[in-house]
Amino acid sequence: YVVPDNKYLTHDFLIPKEHLGDAEPGQIVVVEILEHPSRSRDPIGRVAEVLGEHLAPGMEIEVAIRSFDLPDKWPESVEKEIQRWGRQIPDEAREGRQDIRHLPLVTIDGEDARDFDDAVYCERTSKGWRLLVA
């Protein structure tokens, strides 16, 4: 059976073996409803897609995108604009800055932040700790 991740769906979904596909216990899946519930029976469904392990990195993002129908692809016009800009950073934009893109920064913005532009990195040194705030 599959337990829905939606408070409005109050029944677990029964999934017959022939409709499990490659799904394994504990994975996050998308279920297609084959038979709606009745007073005496839970709904029956089939696994339409396996998203992956519930603790896999990025899974909460994938679930949110699908649960709330969030856009996850840039429009073609934006993709073209990105290509026009390229991946090189102009020299004038580098002036007065240190490139630390190779460091594993962690955001310190709150969950309700409008942007995620504050981050930190910390490492142990021979004299103690080094903290970078970006």
C-alpha positions, 0 to 999 in steps of 0.5 A: 500500500501507499500512504499519501502525502496529502492531508486531503487524501484520507485513505491509503492506496492499495497497490496490487503486485502487478502495479508496483513496477520497480517501487520498493518499500519506503520510496516516494512514488506517484500513484495513478488512481485505478479505482476510487474508494468506497465505504468498504474499500480503500482506493486501488492504484498503480505506481506511475513513477518512482521518485526515489528514496525518501531521504535522498538529497533534494527529494523534499524539493521534488515533492514540493514541486509536484505537490504544489504544481510549482514551475521547475523549468525556465521559459525558453526565452530565459534559457536563450538569455542565459546562453547570451550571457555565457558563463564568464564573469566580466572582469569589472564584476570581479574587482574587489571580490574573492572567488569562493565558489569552490567552498561548500557554503551553507545558507543562513537565510531563514525559511521565509526569506525572499532570497537566499543570499547570505551564507557561511563557511567554517573550517578548522585552522592551526590557530582555531577556526576560520569563518567566512561570511558571504 
